[in-house]
Amino acid sequence: MDPRLLALSPVDGRYRASVEPLARLLSESGLIRERTRVEALWVLQLAESLPQLPAMPLSDALRARLSALAADPGETCASAVKAIESRINHDVKAVEYFVRDELQLAGATPAQLELVHFGCTSEDINNLSYARLLQQARTDLLLPAVDQLLREINTLAHANADVPMLSRTHGQTASPTTLGKELRNVSARLARARARLAQVAILGKWNGAVGNFNAHAFTLPEANWPAISQAFIERNGLTANAHTTQIEPHDWIGEYCDALAALNVILIDFCRDIWGYVSLGYLRQRPVAGEVGSSTMPHKINPIDFENAEGNLGLANALLRFFAEKLPVSRWQRDLTDSTVLRNLGVALGHCLIAWRSASRGLSKIAPDPQRMAADLNNAWEVLGEAVQTVLRAAGVPNGYEKLKDFSRGKALDRQLLADFIATLPLDETQRARLMALTPATYVGLAASLARQ
């Protein structure tokens, strides 16, 4: 049987194909491999920073094996580590023993084996591993997926910059816009949210059991441990956090999750609006050969991609908001409540990717129906009241707004009724002629140029 059919979470079952690249990073296997890389990199850092240690120098063969482990521990690494963990019941110590075994096979001396995990607490390994993984997820998967959505929305915005559309404020007819301008509004919001996510500084700590370099400073007081620590963290592409307890306080993970959740809120808003425009007939969905829209109503093409996206965005944000509130909270110098929570980061990011790709798939199937939009515009002449009353204000006509309110509020207007009213207004012929020529479809302001920006 396909193991996806037995998965408890749809992220690893039904939607596995959408999250496969993320699973390589934030699965148990991905975390084990990253911990192994960090352990190997630390031994190489010690060799560079503390050549005076009795265990130095490292042989070429040993350096080569450490470099290989740091680059790619291999597909069998996770299974080997889990076998060790099954005996000792400690996940990080199992990684240490695995690295020691690998270095022993490469000819490491007993003294050199003691460099593995030297001065470390488990959280030194863990926080750098998660930081590196979340950094890679952001660079390789999250930002490219957002960029793809941005390209697709902007393409639609530019293509439909001039397509007039009736606005609805409070669900009621309002001053017209263009389809392209409404899409561009979304891409502008997403671009800001994307920038916020990209700018979150990813921090790391490497300072021992309670953040004070206690063992380091006692054992080798002559070494500049803060400088060694900072160099190692920055070599990992991270920003050093010098002031921590046993754990890096996870404030940056809270910021990362908040930034993702804010981006998702924009997309929830977008998916609901697109759903509404599909319902109004402003957007048509392209039928896909062989697809079934309803088990009983054959004509239906439901906006399922946007509904799927909205549901997954909600699930992602429920987790992301929890992470942002929980992870920065830890009793005294450390409690273990963050450990099981951190293991679910991949689930939240998985729901993000599923949602974003669903929205992207939905966008590929929609096309505007200008005739349907034009029909609604032609039945909404009341929206020109804004233009008329503003022209009256500009001309200095007293109570222009009130005149339009008395004339139009709650009434069904058409072109002739509005024209008859305009003819009674105390305006010069040029102003009156401009108002007479105005239609709902042409009253879109600068929408087209804004859509193309």
C-alpha positions in Angstrom: 0.0 0.0 0.0 1.2 3.5 -0.8 2.5 4.9 2.6 0.8 8.2 1.8 -2.5 6.5 2.3 -1.6 5.8 6.0 -0.2 9.2 6.8 -1.9 10.9 9.7 -1.3 14.3 8.4 -2.4 15.3 4.9 0.8 17.2 4.5 2.7 13.9 4.4 -0.2 12.1 2.7 -2.5 13.7 0.2 -0.3 16.8 -0.4 3.1 15.0 -0.2 4.1 16.0 -3.7 3.7 19.7 -3.0 5.9 19.6 0.1 8.6 17.0 -0.9 11.4 19.6 -1.2 10.5 20.9 2.3 10.5 17.4 3.7 14.1 17.1 2.7 14.9 20.0 5.1 12.5 19.9 8.0 11.7 16.2 8.4 13.4 14.2 11.2 15.9 13.0 8.6 16.6 16.6 7.6 17.1 17.7 11.2 19.5 14.8 11.8 21.6 15.5 8.8 21.8 19.2 9.7 22.9 18.4 13.2 25.6 16.2 11.8 26.8 19.0 9.6 27.0 21.4 12.5 29.0 18.9 14.6 31.5 18.4 11.8 31.8 22.1 11.1 32.5 22.7 14.8 35.5 20.3 14.8 36.9 22.2 11.7 36.4 25.5 13.5 38.3 24.2 16.6 41.1 23.1 14.3 41.3 26.6 12.9 40.8 28.6 16.1 42.7 26.5 18.6 45.7 24.9 16.8 47.5 24.7 20.2 45.3 21.9 21.4 47.1 18.6 21.9 44.7 16.9 19.4 46.0 19.1 16.6 46.8 19.0 13.8 44.1 17.1 12.0 45.3 14.8 9.2 44.3 15.4 5.6 42.1 12.3 5.7 40.3 13.5 8.8 39.8 17.0 7.4 38.4 15.5 4.2 35.9 13.3 6.1 34.8 16.3 8.3 34.3 18.4 5.1 32.4 15.6 3.5 30.1 15.3 6.6 29.6 19.0 6.6 28.7 19.1 3.0 26.4 16.0 2.8 26.2 13.4 5.6 24.6 11.0 3.1 21.3 9.2 2.8 22.1 6.5 5.4 23.1 9.1 8.1 19.6 9.5 9.6 19.0 5.7 9.9 22.4 5.2 11.5 21.7 8.0 14.1 18.3 6.6 14.9 19.8 3.2 15.5 22.2 4.8 18.1 19.3 6.8 19.6 17.3 3.6 20.1 20.0 2.4 22.4 20.8 5.6 24.4 17.5 7.5 24.2 19.1 10.9 23.4 18.7 12.4 19.9 21.6 14.9 19.9 24.1 12.6 21.7 23.3 10.0 19.1 24.5 12.4 16.4 27.7 13.0 18.4 28.4 9.3 18.6 27.7 8.9 14.9 30.2 11.6 14.0 32.7 10.0 16.3 32.3 6.7 14.7 32.8 8.2 11.2 35.9 10.1 12.3 37.3 6.9 14.0 37.0 5.1 10.6 38.9 8.0 9.0 41.8 7.5 11.4 41.0 10.0 14.2 43.0 9.5 17.4 41.2 9.2 20.8 42.2 12.8 21.6 40.7 14.0 18.3 37.5 12.1 18.9 37.0 14.2 22.0 36.8 17.3 19.9 33.3 16.2 18.7 30.7 18.2 20.7 33.5 19.9 22.6 32.0 22.6 25.0 28.6 22.1 23.5 25.2 21.7 25.0 22.5 20.0 22.8 20.9 23.4 22.2 24.1 24.7 20.6 23.7 22.0 17.9 19.9 22.4 17.7 19.5 26.1 17.4 22.1 26.3 14.6 20.5 23.4 12.8 17.0 24.9 12.9 18.4 28.3 11.9 20.3 26.9 8.9 17.2 24.8 7.9 14.8 27.7 8.2 17.2 30.0 6.3 17.5 27.4 3.5 13.7 26.9 3.4 13.2 30.7 3.1 15.8 31.1 0.4 15.1 28.0 -1.7 11.4 27.4 -1.2 9.3 30.1 0.5 10.6 33.2 -1.3 10.6 31.6 -4.8 7.0 30.4 -4.3 5.9 33.9 -3.2 7.8 35.4 -6.2 6.0 33.0 -8.5 2.6 34.2 -7.1 3.8 37.8 -7.5 4.7 37.3 -11.1 1.4 35.7 -11.9 -0.7 38.3 -10.2 1.3 41.1 -11.8 0.9 39.6 -15.2 -2.8 39.4 -14.8 -2.8 43.0 -13.4 -1.0 44.4 -16.4 -3.1 42.4 -18.9 -6.4 43.7 -17.3 -5.3 47.2 -16.4 -7.9 48.7 -18.6 -10.8 46.3 -17.9 -13.4 48.3 -16.0 -15.2 46.7 -13.1 -17.8 47.8 -10.6 -16.4 48.3 -7.1 -18.4 47.2 -4.0 -17.8 48.8 -0.7 -19.9 47.3 2.2 -21.2 45.0 -0.5 -22.9 47.9 -2.3 -22.2 49.5 -5.7 -19.3 52.0 -5.5 -17.0 54.0 -7.7 -15.7 51.8 -10.5 -12.2 50.4 -10.7 -10.4 48.1 -13.1 -9.7 44.4 -12.6 -6.0 45.1 -13.1 -5.9 47.7 -10.4 -7.5 45.4 -7.8 -5.0 42.7 -8.7 -2.1 45.2 -8.4 -3.3 46.2 -5.0 -2.7 42.6 -3.9 0.7 42.3 -5.5 1.8 45.5 -3.8 0.8 44.2 -0.4 2.4 40.8 -1.1 5.7 42.6 -2.1 5.8 44.4 1.2 5.1 41.2 3.1 7.7 39.3 1.1 10.3 42.0 1.9 9.4 41.7 5.6 9.9 37.9 5.5 13.2 38.3 3.6 14.6 40.8 6.2 14.1 38.7 9.3 17.6 38.2 10.8 18.3 34.6 11.5 20.2 34.3 14.8 22.3 31.6 16.4 24.0 31.1 19.7 27.0 29.0 20.6 27.9 29.5 24.2 27.4 26.4 26.2 25.0 25.1 28.9 23.6 28.5 30.2 25.1 30.9 27.7 28.1 32.0 29.7 30.9 29.9 28.1 31.4 28.4 31.6 33.2 25.2 30.6 35.1 26.9 27.7 36.5 29.7 29.9 37.4 27.4 32.7 39.2 24.8 30.5 40.9 27.2 28.1 40.8 30.7 29.7 43.3 32.1 27.2 41.0 31.6 24.3 38.7 34.4 23.1 35.6 32.3 23.2 33.1 35.0 22.2 35.1 35.7 19.1 35.4 32.0 18.3 31.7 31.6 18.8 30.8 34.6 16.6 33.1 33.5 13.8 31.5 30.0 13.8 28.0 31.3 13.8 28.7 33.8 11.0 30.5 31.0 9.0 27.2 29.3 9.1 25.6 32.3 7.5 23.8 33.4 10.6 23.8 36.4 13.0 25.4 35.8 16.4 23.3 36.4 19.5 25.7 36.9 22.4 23.1 37.1 25.2 21.2 33.9 25.7 20.4 31.2 28.3 20.9 27.6 27.4 18.6 28.2 24.4 18.7 30.9 21.7 15.4 32.7 22.8 13.6 32.1 19.5 12.5 35.7 19.1 13.7 35.6 15.5 11.6 32.5 14.9 8.6 34.4 16.2 9.4 37.2 13.8 9.8 34.7 11.0 6.5 33.1 11.8 4.7 36.4 12.2 6.0 37.6 8.8 4.7 34.4 7.2 1.4 34.7 8.9 1.0 38.3 7.8 1.7 37.3 4.2 -0.9 34.5 4.5 -3.5 37.0 5.8 -3.1 39.0 2.6 -3.6 35.8 0.6 -6.7 34.8 2.5 -8.1 38.2 1.7 -7.1 37.6 -2.0 -8.6 34.1 -2.2 -11.9 35.3 -0.8 -12.1 38.2 -3.2 -11.3 36.0 -6.2 -13.9 33.5 -5.0 -16.4 36.4 -4.9 -15.5 37.5 -8.4 -15.9 34.0 -9.7 -19.3 33.9 -8.0 -20.4 37.2 -9.6 -19.2 35.9 -13.0 -16.5 38.6 -13.4 -14.0 35.8 -13.6 -14.6 32.6 -15.5 -12.8 29.3 -14.8 -11.3 27.3 -17.6 -12.7 23.7 -17.6 -10.1 21.0 -17.3 -10.7 17.9 -19.4 -11.8 15.0 -17.3 -12.3 17.0 -14.1 -15.6 16.6 -12.1 -16.9 19.7 -10.4 -19.8 18.2 -8.5 -21.0 14.6 -8.0 -24.5 15.6 -8.8 -24.4 18.8 -10.8 -22.4 18.2 -14.0 -22.3 21.9 -15.0 -20.3 23.1 -12.1 -16.7 24.3 -12.1 -16.1 25.2 -8.4 -13.3 27.5 -7.3 -11.7 24.7 -5.4 -8.1 25.9 -5.7 -8.9 29.1 -3.9 -10.9 27.3 -1.3 -8.1 24.8 -0.8 -5.7 27.7 -0.5 -7.8 29.5 2.1 -8.2 26.4 4.2 -4.5 25.7 4.2 -3.6 29.3 4.9 -5.8 29.2 8.0 -4.2 26.0 9.2 -0.7 27.4 8.6 -1.5 30.6 10.5 -3.0 28.7 13.5 0.4 27.0 13.9 2.5 30.1 13.0 0.7 32.3 15.5 1.1 29.7 18.2 4.9 29.3 17.4 5.3 33.1 17.6 3.7 33.3 21.0 5.1 30.1 22.5 8.6 29.7 21.3 10.1 32.9 22.9 8.8 31.7 26.3 11.0 29.4 28.3 11.2 28.9 32.1 14.4 30.2 33.7 17.5 29.1 31.8 15.7 26.4 29.8 12.6 24.1 29.6 11.9 21.5 27.0 8.5 22.7 25.8 10.1 24.2 22.7 11.5 20.9 21.5 8.4 19.2 20.4 7.0 22.5 19.1 10.0 23.2 16.9 9.5 19.8 15.2 6.2 21.1 13.8 7.7 24.0 12.0 7.8 22.0 8.8 4.1 21.3 9.1 3.2 25.0 9.1 5.6 25.8 6.3 4.1 22.8 4.4 0.6 24.2 4.7 2.0 27.5 3.4 3.5 25.9 0.3 0.3 23.8 -0.3 -1.8 27.0 -0.1 0.4 29.1 -2.3 0.6 26.5 -5.0 -3.2 26.0 -4.9 -3.6 29.7 -5.4 -1.2 29.7 -8.2 -3.0 26.8 -9.8 -6.3 28.6 -9.5 -4.8 31.7 -11.1 -3.8 29.7 -14.1 -7.4 28.7 -14.7 -9.2 32.0 -14.5 -10.0 34.6 -17.2 -12.0 37.8 -17.0 -15.5 38.1 -18.5 -15.5 41.8 -19.6 -19.1 41.5 -20.9 -20.4 40.4 -17.5 -18.5 43.3 -15.8 -19.8 45.7 -18.4 -23.4 44.6 -17.8 -23.1 45.4 -14.0 -21.5 48.7 -14.7 -24.3 49.7 -17.1 -26.8 49.0 -14.4 -25.1 51.2 -11.8 -25.3 54.8 -12.9 -25.7 55.8 -9.3 -21.9 55.5 -8.9 -21.4 58.6 -10.9 -23.0 60.6 -8.1 -19.5 61.0 -6.6 -18.2 62.6 -9.7 -21.2 65.0 -10.0 -21.1 66.2 -6.4 -17.3 66.7 -6.5 -17.6 68.8 -9.6 -20.2 70.8 -7.9 -17.9 71.3 -4.9 -15.1 72.4 -7.1 -17.4 74.9 -8.9 -18.4 76.4 -5.5 -22.0 75.3 -5.8 -23.4 75.2 -2.3 -24.7 71.9 -0.9 -23.5 69.9 -3.9 -23.3 66.7 -1.8 -26.7 67.2 -0.4 -28.2 67.8 -3.8 -26.9 64.4 -5.0 -27.9 62.7 -1.9 -31.5 63.8 -2.2 -31.6 62.9 -5.8 -29.9 59.5 -5.8 -29.9 57.8 -2.4 -31.8 54.5 -2.5 -32.9 55.0 -6.2 -32.3 53.0 -9.3 -30.8 55.4 -11.8 -30.1 55.1 -15.5 -28.3 57.2 -18.0 -31.4 59.3 -18.9 -32.4 60.1 -15.3 -28.9 61.2 -14.5 -28.6 63.3 -17.6 -31.9 65.0 -16.8 -30.6 65.9 -13.3 -27.2 67.2 -14.6 -29.1 69.5 -17.0 -30.6 71.3 -14.0 -27.3 72.0 -12.3 -25.8 75.5 -12.2 -22.6 74.6 -14.1 -21.1 76.0 -17.3 -21.6 74.1 -20.5 -18.1 72.6 -20.6 -18.5 71.0 -17.1 -22.0 69.9 -17.9 -20.9 68.3 -21.2 -18.1 66.4 -19.5 -20.5 65.0 -16.9 -23.0 64.1 -19.6 -20.4 62.1 -21.5 -19.2 60.2 -18.4 -20.2 56.6 -18.0 -19.6 54.1 -15.2 -17.1 52.2 -17.5 -15.1 55.4 -18.1 -15.1 56.6 -14.5 -12.1 54.7 -13.3 -9.7 57.5 -12.4 -6.0 56.5 -12.6 -6.8 52.8 -12.1 -5.1 51.7 -15.3 -1.9 53.5 -14.8 -1.7 52.4 -11.1 -2.2 48.8 -12.3 0.8 49.1 -14.6 3.2 50.6 -12.0 
